Amino acid sequence: MLSEREFTAATVQQLLHLRDACELDTEETVTALEESAKRIHKKYGNVMFRPSGMTDSGVAKKATACALFSKLLYLFESPELMGDMSEAATEWLKNIFGAVDEDCDRLRIDSLTSQADLEALDRLMKGIFPPEAAPELSEPEAAKSEAEGEQPPPPAAPPAAA
């Protein structure tokens, strides 16, 4: 459901209704979402922002991992869905995907009614990384992209000085 449907407030409401219809308690809900997270991780791998050197399919796979992690993070942080277990469940999710707090901050959906959040999520699902995390193309790859009518992604921003 997370990869097949648009992720909206209505989607979350349907998940809440499904949970209630199945008479799942909070612990069972956490377990079910944790199992989903494990299956997603097994298929797409860890959250990653610097896919330089990866193939196009590898970049798309990591973009999908980021997008699905973002959706799961929203659900895991939802007090309506997770109740008092939300904080602990979020830590489990981070461990499953090898994510750190900075990853969560970068991928967190603040509101399902925010057009900016929904557009960013849509770009991730399409394999378009934010400019600061765009994969760097070698010259032959960039020439191939230009020949195919594609625009190469902008170069990655240099890391901030400490």
Sine and cosine of phi, psi and omega as CSV:
sin_phi,cos_phi,sin_psi,cos_psi,sin_omega,cos_omega
0.00,0.00,-0.58,0.82,-0.05,-1.00
-0.93,0.37,-0.50,0.86,-0.02,-1.00
-0.99,-0.15,-0.30,0.95,-0.07,-1.00
-1.00,-0.04,-0.40,0.92,-0.12,-0.99
-0.88,-0.48,0.38,-0.92,0.12,-0.99
-0.91,0.41,0.67,-0.75,-0.05,-1.00
-1.00,-0.07,0.98,-0.22,-0.05,-1.00
-0.77,-0.64,0.06,-1.00,0.08,-1.00
-0.87,0.49,-0.58,0.82,0.03,-1.00
-0.90,0.43,-0.61,0.79,0.04,-1.00
-0.88,0.47,-0.71,0.71,0.01,-1.00
-0.90,0.44,-0.66,0.75,0.03,-1.00
-0.88,0.47,-0.62,0.79,0.04,-1.00
-0.92,0.40,-0.61,0.79,0.07,-1.00
-0.90,0.43,-0.65,0.76,0.05,-1.00
-0.89,0.45,-0.67,0.74,0.03,-1.00
-0.90,0.44,-0.68,0.73,0.03,-1.00
-0.88,0.48,-0.69,0.72,0.04,-1.00
-0.85,0.52,-0.71,0.70,-0.01,-1.00
-0.92,0.40,-0.65,0.76,0.00,-1.00
-0.90,0.43,-0.56,0.83,0.02,-1.00
-1.00,0.08,-0.03,1.00,-0.01,-1.00
0.81,0.58,0.69,0.73,0.04,-1.00
-1.00,0.09,0.67,-0.74,0.13,-0.99
-1.00,0.07,0.02,-1.00,-0.07,-1.00
-0.87,0.49,-0.69,0.72,-0.03,-1.00
-0.89,0.46,-0.67,0.75,0.04,-1.00
-0.92,0.40,-0.59,0.81,0.04,-1.00
-0.91,0.42,-0.71,0.71,0.03,-1.00
-0.87,0.50,-0.72,0.70,0.00,-1.00
-0.87,0.49,-0.69,0.73,-0.01,-1.00
-0.90,0.44,-0.70,0.71,0.01,-1.00
-0.94,0.35,-0.56,0.83,0.05,-1.00
-0.90,0.43,-0.66,0.75,0.06,-1.00
-0.89,0.45,-0.65,0.76,0.07,-1.00
-0.88,0.48,-0.69,0.72,0.00,-1.00
-0.88,0.48,-0.65,0.76,0.02,-1.00
-0.90,0.43,-0.66,0.75,0.03,-1.00
-0.91,0.42,-0.66,0.75,0.03,-1.00
-0.90,0.44,-0.70,0.72,0.01,-1.00
-0.89,0.46,-0.66,0.75,0.01,-1.00
-0.87,0.49,-0.60,0.80,-0.02,-1.00
-0.99,0.16,-0.63,0.78,-0.15,-0.99
-0.93,-0.38,-0.27,0.96,0.05,-1.00
0.99,0.10,-0.17,-0.99,-0.05,-1.00
-0.93,0.37,0.34,-0.94,0.13,-0.99
-0.94,0.34,0.75,-0.66,-0.05,-1.00
-0.57,-0.82,0.67,-0.74,-0.02,-1.00
-0.92,-0.40,-0.24,0.97,-0.03,-1.00
-0.90,-0.44,0.98,0.19,-0.06,-1.00
-1.00,0.05,0.46,0.89,0.00,-1.00
-0.86,0.50,0.65,-0.76,-0.03,-1.00
1.00,0.04,-0.07,1.00,0.00,-1.00
-1.00,0.03,0.41,-0.91,0.10,-1.00
-0.96,0.28,0.21,-0.98,0.04,-1.00
-0.85,0.53,-0.65,0.76,0.00,-1.00
-0.93,0.36,-0.56,0.83,0.06,-1.00
-0.91,0.40,-0.66,0.75,0.04,-1.00
-0.90,0.44,-0.69,0.72,0.01,-1.00
-0.89,0.46,-0.63,0.77,0.01,-1.00
-0.90,0.44,-0.69,0.73,0.01,-1.00
-0.94,0.35,-0.57,0.82,0.06,-1.00
-0.90,0.43,-0.65,0.76,0.04,-1.00
-0.91,0.42,-0.65,0.76,0.05,-1.00
-0.86,0.51,-0.69,0.72,0.00,-1.00
-0.90,0.44,-0.69,0.72,-0.02,-1.00
-0.91,0.43,-0.70,0.72,0.00,-1.00
-0.93,0.36,-0.61,0.79,0.08,-1.00
-0.87,0.50,-0.66,0.75,0.01,-1.00
-0.86,0.51,-0.69,0.72,0.03,-1.00
-0.92,0.40,-0.71,0.71,0.03,-1.00
-0.88,0.47,-0.65,0.76,0.01,-1.00
-0.86,0.51,-0.68,0.74,0.04,-1.00
-0.86,0.52,-0.71,0.70,-0.02,-1.00
-0.92,0.39,-0.68,0.73,-0.02,-1.00
-0.92,0.40,-0.51,0.86,0.00,-1.00
-1.00,0.05,-0.04,1.00,-0.05,-1.00
-0.98,0.21,0.91,-0.41,0.02,-1.00
-0.91,0.41,-0.46,0.89,0.03,-1.00
-0.91,0.42,-0.57,0.82,-0.06,-1.00
-1.00,-0.01,-0.66,0.75,-0.13,-0.99
-0.97,-0.22,-0.24,0.97,0.00,-1.00
0.86,0.51,-0.67,-0.74,-0.03,-1.00
-0.94,0.34,-0.23,0.97,-0.05,-1.00
-1.00,0.03,0.03,1.00,-0.10,-1.00
-0.83,0.56,-0.74,0.67,-0.04,-1.00
-0.90,0.43,-0.72,0.69,0.01,-1.00
-0.91,0.42,-0.65,0.76,-0.01,-1.00
-0.90,0.43,-0.61,0.79,0.03,-1.00
-0.90,0.44,-0.63,0.78,0.06,-1.00
-0.90,0.44,-0.64,0.77,0.05,-1.00
-0.89,0.46,-0.68,0.73,0.01,-1.00
-0.87,0.49,-0.71,0.70,0.02,-1.00
-0.87,0.50,-0.66,0.75,0.02,-1.00
-0.91,0.42,-0.65,0.76,-0.01,-1.00
-0.87,0.50,-0.71,0.71,-0.09,-1.00
-1.00,-0.06,0.04,1.00,-0.02,-1.00
0.91,0.43,0.53,0.85,-0.06,-1.00
-1.00,-0.09,0.44,-0.90,0.08,-1.00
-0.89,-0.45,0.12,-0.99,-0.04,-1.00
-0.82,0.57,-0.63,0.78,-0.01,-1.00
-0.90,0.44,-0.61,0.79,0.06,-1.00
-0.89,0.46,-0.70,0.71,0.01,-1.00
-0.89,0.45,-0.68,0.73,0.02,-1.00
-0.87,0.49,-0.62,0.78,-0.04,-1.00
-0.96,0.30,-0.55,0.84,-0.10,-1.00
-0.97,-0.23,-0.07,1.00,-0.08,-1.00
-0.90,0.44,0.73,-0.69,0.15,-0.99
-1.00,-0.01,0.91,-0.41,-0.03,-1.00
-0.98,0.20,-0.58,0.82,-0.04,-1.00
-0.44,-0.90,0.69,-0.72,0.05,-1.00
-0.98,0.19,-0.09,1.00,0.07,-1.00
-0.99,-0.16,-0.05,1.00,0.02,-1.00
-0.99,0.11,0.88,-0.48,0.00,-1.00
-0.88,0.48,-0.61,0.79,-0.02,-1.00
-0.89,0.46,-0.69,0.72,0.02,-1.00
-0.90,0.44,-0.67,0.74,-0.02,-1.00
-0.93,0.37,-0.60,0.80,0.04,-1.00
-0.93,0.38,-0.65,0.76,0.03,-1.00
-0.89,0.45,-0.66,0.75,0.03,-1.00
-0.90,0.43,-0.66,0.76,0.03,-1.00
-0.89,0.46,-0.66,0.75,0.03,-1.00
-0.89,0.45,-0.65,0.76,0.03,-1.00
-0.88,0.47,-0.68,0.73,-0.01,-1.00
-0.90,0.43,-0.44,0.90,0.03,-1.00
-1.00,0.01,0.02,1.00,0.04,-1.00
1.00,0.10,0.34,0.94,0.01,-1.00
-0.97,-0.23,0.95,-0.32,-0.01,-1.00
-0.98,0.20,0.41,-0.91,0.11,-0.99
-0.88,0.48,0.46,-0.89,-0.08,-1.00
-0.78,0.63,-0.64,0.77,-0.04,-1.00
-0.95,0.32,-0.19,0.98,-0.01,-1.00
-0.86,-0.51,0.23,0.97,-0.03,-1.00
-0.92,0.39,0.63,-0.78,0.03,-1.00
-0.93,0.37,0.58,-0.81,0.04,-1.00
-1.00,0.04,0.76,-0.65,0.03,-1.00
-0.99,-0.11,0.64,-0.77,0.11,-0.99
-0.95,0.32,0.24,-0.97,-0.03,-1.00
-0.84,0.54,-0.71,0.71,0.03,-1.00
-0.88,0.48,-0.62,0.78,0.01,-1.00
-0.92,0.39,-0.65,0.76,0.01,-1.00
-0.90,0.44,-0.67,0.74,0.02,-1.00
-0.90,0.45,-0.65,0.76,0.02,-1.00
-0.90,0.44,-0.68,0.73,0.01,-1.00
-0.88,0.47,-0.69,0.73,0.00,-1.00
-0.91,0.42,-0.63,0.77,0.00,-1.00
-0.90,0.43,-0.53,0.85,0.00,-1.00
-1.00,0.06,0.06,1.00,0.02,-1.00
0.99,0.11,0.17,0.99,0.02,-1.00
-1.00,-0.08,0.50,-0.86,0.09,-1.00
-1.00,-0.05,0.77,-0.64,0.05,-1.00
-0.93,0.36,0.49,-0.87,0.02,-1.00
-0.91,0.41,0.44,-0.90,0.03,-1.00
-0.91,0.42,0.43,-0.90,0.00,-1.00
-0.90,0.43,0.46,-0.89,0.00,-1.00
-0.92,0.39,0.60,-0.80,0.03,-1.00
-0.94,0.35,0.59,-0.81,0.03,-1.00
-0.93,0.38,0.52,-0.86,-0.01,-1.00
-0.91,0.42,0.55,-0.84,0.01,-1.00
-0.92,0.39,0.62,-0.79,0.01,-1.00
-0.94,0.33,0.61,-0.79,-0.04,-1.00
-0.99,0.12,0.00,0.00,0.00,0.00
